[in-house]
Amino acid sequence: MTESATIERVNLTSRNGARLAGLLHRPVAVRELAGHPAVVLCHGMESTKDGTKHRALAAELATCGYVVLRFDFSFVGESSGRFQDLTIGGEVEDLGGACDWLWRHGTTAVGLIGSSLGGTVAVLFAGAESRVRALVTIAAVARPLGIVERLGPTRVAEWRRTGVRQESSGVLGRAFLDELAGLDVLGAAARVSAATLVTHGAREDVVPVADAHALYAALPEPKALAVTPGCDHRYSEPAHLAGLLGPAVEWIARHLEPGRGRARSSGDEPPGARPSGSASR
């Protein structure tokens, strides 16, 4: 069977100077990046560029003719730095560096797909960057202070006192905590010019589904909201993951045409979006 895309390692540099490891999926018909839009995938805090969702999304999008870049944020995977120094603002700088690499190579327009904290980063970046034409968030954190609210005052006080908090991926430093109060994700969402699909699982155990509704409400048109019944934060069930991939890829295809630099004008809902609780433009 003929491969639809090649995968090559690329070295990226964050806007703050950190070294980032990336993988570029290039459809076999695309010889040069110039003139072609690309989709950048942003993983969550407990994941890397090699997560299940991101590998599946990259394969589907490349099959559809898109150049796809997935990369490790600073401090995780194969990129430089320590997990303890991770901040959301630092990850926004990382995403900026990844997009800068594509733009230097002549990419005409960019789509973003961000999962969990990566979705938050994608919204913050897209709110300041008009060259992002299409955006998909997956279980994104819309209210950063909700992270500390869910921890409770005792554990937050301990984090402040010791300067660290143990996460499954490592020790998270106090800089992450101190930054949260100054992050206005919903304000950034209101400035997004990209067509945005907000997706979330209804059986969330990490990020409340209320964050999806708040994010959707803040976004300008065109937008859509798709909440999957019975789905957890990680889209662990194969049927839920399949139900995510279809709408996400379809949304990108409707608003970021392969081989062209303009967004599509169609505002039809993606499969899975509904007017009540899953609204469209």
Secondary structure, 3 states (H helix, E strand, C coil): CCCCEEEEEEEEECCCCCEEEEEEEEECCCCCCCCCCEEEEECCCCCCCCCHHHHHHHHHHHHCCCEEEEECCCCCCCCCCCHHHCCHHHHHHHHHHHHHHHHHCCCCCEEEEEECHHHHHHHHHHCCCCCEEEEEEECCCCCCHHHHHHHCHHHHHHHHHHCEEEECCEEEEHHHHHHHHHCCHHHHHHCCCCEEEEEEECCCCCCCHHHHHHHHHHCCCCEEEEEECCCCCCCCCHHHHHHHHHHHHHHHHHHCCCCCCCCCCCCCCCCCCCCCCCCCC
